[in-house]
Amino acid sequence: MRGRKWEARLDAQVPDDVARVIDTLPEWFGIAEANVEYVEAARTKETWTVRGEDGVVRGVALVDYHFDRAADLFFIAVEREFRSSGIGAALIEAVAEHCRERGVRLLQVKTLGASHPDEGYAATRKFYEALDFIPLEETDLWGEQSPCLIMVRVL
């Protein structure tokens, strides 16, 4: 899988695949109510996927456009077996290119902030930073126990 060039594409909504991918990543998606929200969002939000040679969704991203010039990477996940294979980067780069074509100037993502000691999310933040996301603000949007870090990428 490493070294393979993955192709991300705009796709139909895939809520069942979102649920399946979430189930492979309980340490990142351990809040049942949030997982229900992600699956419901997958029924309506712009959906980007990377599929394996077998046609099965291995990674998925959901995007919101709250304003003409700003987009929100609402959800992104890669099936456990395919993590660190380039799928996440392929998804983000495809979304970023599509956003640029639409005239979007900022792409944001929210993740668990650095004031929380979770090592998995420390790696997540490094992943986003490697793809040119800049930490903007850490808030209590998700409550005091789950600091929300807002990161942005200038397109």
Contacts in CASP RR format, 6 or more apart in sequence:
PFRMAT RR
TARGET T0000
AUTHOR 0000-0000-0000
METHOD contacts of the structure
MODEL  1
MRGRKWEARLDAQVPDDVARVIDTLPEWFGIAEANVEYVEAARTKETWTV
RGEDGVVRGVALVDYHFDRAADLFFIAVEREFRSSGIGAALIEAVAEHCR
ERGVRLLQVKTLGASHPDEGYAATRKFYEALDFIPLEETDLWGEQSPCLI
MVRVL
1 82 0 8 1.000
1 85 0 8 1.000
2 84 0 8 1.000
2 85 0 8 1.000
3 85 0 8 1.000
3 86 0 8 1.000
4 85 0 8 1.000
4 86 0 8 1.000
5 90 0 8 1.000
6 50 0 8 1.000
6 85 0 8 1.000
6 86 0 8 1.000
6 87 0 8 1.000
6 90 0 8 1.000
7 50 0 8 1.000
7 90 0 8 1.000
7 94 0 8 1.000
8 48 0 8 1.000
8 49 0 8 1.000
8 50 0 8 1.000
8 61 0 8 1.000
8 87 0 8 1.000
8 88 0 8 1.000
8 90 0 8 1.000
8 91 0 8 1.000
8 93 0 8 1.000
8 94 0 8 1.000
8 95 0 8 1.000
9 48 0 8 1.000
9 49 0 8 1.000
9 50 0 8 1.000
9 94 0 8 1.000
10 46 0 8 1.000
10 47 0 8 1.000
10 48 0 8 1.000
10 94 0 8 1.000
10 98 0 8 1.000
11 47 0 8 1.000
11 48 0 8 1.000
11 49 0 8 1.000
11 57 0 8 1.000
12 47 0 8 1.000
13 42 0 8 1.000
13 43 0 8 1.000
13 44 0 8 1.000
13 45 0 8 1.000
13 47 0 8 1.000
14 42 0 8 1.000
14 47 0 8 1.000
14 49 0 8 1.000
14 57 0 8 1.000
14 60 0 8 1.000
15 39 0 8 1.000
15 40 0 8 1.000
15 42 0 8 1.000
15 43 0 8 1.000
17 42 0 8 1.000
17 49 0 8 1.000
17 56 0 8 1.000
17 57 0 8 1.000
17 60 0 8 1.000
18 38 0 8 1.000
18 39 0 8 1.000
18 42 0 8 1.000
18 60 0 8 1.000
18 62 0 8 1.000
18 75 0 8 1.000
18 77 0 8 1.000
19 35 0 8 1.000
19 39 0 8 1.000
20 57 0 8 1.000
20 79 0 8 1.000
21 57 0 8 1.000
21 58 0 8 1.000
21 59 0 8 1.000
21 60 0 8 1.000
21 77 0 8 1.000
21 78 0 8 1.000
21 79 0 8 1.000
22 29 0 8 1.000
22 35 0 8 1.000
22 38 0 8 1.000
22 39 0 8 1.000
22 77 0 8 1.000
24 79 0 8 1.000
24 80 0 8 1.000
24 81 0 8 1.000
25 77 0 8 1.000
25 79 0 8 1.000
25 80 0 8 1.000
27 120 0 8 1.000
28 77 0 8 1.000
28 120 0 8 1.000
28 121 0 8 1.000
28 124 0 8 1.000
29 35 0 8 1.000
29 38 0 8 1.000
29 77 0 8 1.000
38 62 0 8 1.000
38 75 0 8 1.000
41 62 0 8 1.000
41 74 0 8 1.000
41 75 0 8 1.000
42 60 0 8 1.000
42 62 0 8 1.000
42 75 0 8 1.000
45 62 0 8 1.000
45 63 0 8 1.000
45 64 0 8 1.000
45 74 0 8 1.000
45 75 0 8 1.000
46 62 0 8 1.000
46 63 0 8 1.000
46 64 0 8 1.000
46 65 0 8 1.000
47 60 0 8 1.000
47 61 0 8 1.000
47 62 0 8 1.000
47 63 0 8 1.000
48 60 0 8 1.000
48 61 0 8 1.000
48 62 0 8 1.000
48 63 0 8 1.000
48 91 0 8 1.000
48 94 0 8 1.000
48 95 0 8 1.000
48 98 0 8 1.000
49 57 0 8 1.000
49 59 0 8 1.000
49 60 0 8 1.000
49 61 0 8 1.000
49 91 0 8 1.000
50 57 0 8 1.000
50 58 0 8 1.000
50 59 0 8 1.000
50 60 0 8 1.000
50 78 0 8 1.000
50 87 0 8 1.000
50 88 0 8 1.000
50 90 0 8 1.000
50 91 0 8 1.000
51 57 0 8 1.000
51 58 0 8 1.000
52 58 0 8 1.000
57 79 0 8 1.000
58 78 0 8 1.000
58 79 0 8 1.000
58 81 0 8 1.000
58 82 0 8 1.000
58 87 0 8 1.000
59 76 0 8 1.000
59 77 0 8 1.000
59 78 0 8 1.000
59 79 0 8 1.000
59 82 0 8 1.000
59 87 0 8 1.000
59 88 0 8 1.000
59 91 0 8 1.000
60 75 0 8 1.000
60 76 0 8 1.000
60 77 0 8 1.000
60 91 0 8 1.000
61 73 0 8 1.000
61 75 0 8 1.000
61 76 0 8 1.000
61 88 0 8 1.000
61 91 0 8 1.000
61 92 0 8 1.000
61 95 0 8 1.000
62 73 0 8 1.000
62 74 0 8 1.000
62 75 0 8 1.000
62 76 0 8 1.000
63 71 0 8 1.000
63 72 0 8 1.000
63 73 0 8 1.000
63 74 0 8 1.000
63 95 0 8 1.000
63 99 0 8 1.000
64 71 0 8 1.000
64 72 0 8 1.000
64 74 0 8 1.000
65 71 0 8 1.000
65 72 0 8 1.000
65 102 0 8 1.000
65 104 0 8 1.000
66 72 0 8 1.000
68 103 0 8 1.000
68 104 0 8 1.000
69 103 0 8 1.000
69 104 0 8 1.000
69 105 0 8 1.000
69 106 0 8 1.000
70 104 0 8 1.000
70 105 0 8 1.000
70 106 0 8 1.000
70 107 0 8 1.000
70 108 0 8 1.000
71 95 0 8 1.000
71 99 0 8 1.000
71 102 0 8 1.000
71 104 0 8 1.000
71 106 0 8 1.000
71 107 0 8 1.000
71 108 0 8 1.000
72 107 0 8 1.000
72 108 0 8 1.000
72 109 0 8 1.000
72 110 0 8 1.000
73 92 0 8 1.000
73 95 0 8 1.000
73 107 0 8 1.000
73 108 0 8 1.000
73 109 0 8 1.000
76 88 0 8 1.000
76 91 0 8 1.000
76 92 0 8 1.000
76 109 0 8 1.000
78 85 0 8 1.000
78 87 0 8 1.000
78 88 0 8 1.000
78 91 0 8 1.000
88 127 0 8 1.000
89 131 0 8 1.000
92 131 0 8 1.000
93 131 0 8 1.000
95 107 0 8 1.000
96 107 0 8 1.000
96 153 0 8 1.000
96 155 0 8 1.000
99 107 0 8 1.000
99 155 0 8 1.000
100 155 0 8 1.000
103 155 0 8 1.000
104 155 0 8 1.000
105 154 0 8 1.000
105 155 0 8 1.000
106 152 0 8 1.000
106 153 0 8 1.000
106 154 0 8 1.000
106 155 0 8 1.000
107 133 0 8 1.000
107 152 0 8 1.000
107 153 0 8 1.000
107 155 0 8 1.000
108 136 0 8 1.000
108 150 0 8 1.000
108 151 0 8 1.000
108 152 0 8 1.000
108 153 0 8 1.000
109 128 0 8 1.000
109 133 0 8 1.000
109 150 0 8 1.000
109 151 0 8 1.000
109 153 0 8 1.000
110 141 0 8 1.000
110 148 0 8 1.000
110 149 0 8 1.000
110 150 0 8 1.000
110 151 0 8 1.000
111 121 0 8 1.000
111 124 0 8 1.000
111 125 0 8 1.000
111 128 0 8 1.000
111 148 0 8 1.000
111 149 0 8 1.000
111 151 0 8 1.000
112 118 0 8 1.000
112 121 0 8 1.000
112 124 0 8 1.000
112 146 0 8 1.000
112 147 0 8 1.000
112 148 0 8 1.000
112 149 0 8 1.000
113 121 0 8 1.000
113 125 0 8 1.000
113 138 0 8 1.000
113 147 0 8 1.000
113 148 0 8 1.000
113 149 0 8 1.000
114 122 0 8 1.000
114 125 0 8 1.000
114 135 0 8 1.000
114 138 0 8 1.000
114 147 0 8 1.000
114 149 0 8 1.000
115 138 0 8 1.000
115 147 0 8 1.000
116 146 0 8 1.000
116 147 0 8 1.000
125 135 0 8 1.000
125 149 0 8 1.000
125 151 0 8 1.000
128 151 0 8 1.000
129 135 0 8 1.000
129 151 0 8 1.000
131 153 0 8 1.000
132 153 0 8 1.000
132 154 0 8 1.000
133 151 0 8 1.000
133 152 0 8 1.000
133 153 0 8 1.000
134 151 0 8 1.000
134 152 0 8 1.000
134 153 0 8 1.000
134 154 0 8 1.000
135 149 0 8 1.000
135 150 0 8 1.000
135 151 0 8 1.000
136 150 0 8 1.000
136 151 0 8 1.000
136 152 0 8 1.000
137 149 0 8 1.000
137 150 0 8 1.000
138 147 0 8 1.000
138 148 0 8 1.000
138 149 0 8 1.000
138 150 0 8 1.000
139 147 0 8 1.000
139 148 0 8 1.000
139 150 0 8 1.000
140 147 0 8 1.000
140 148 0 8 1.000
141 148 0 8 1.000
142 148 0 8 1.000
END
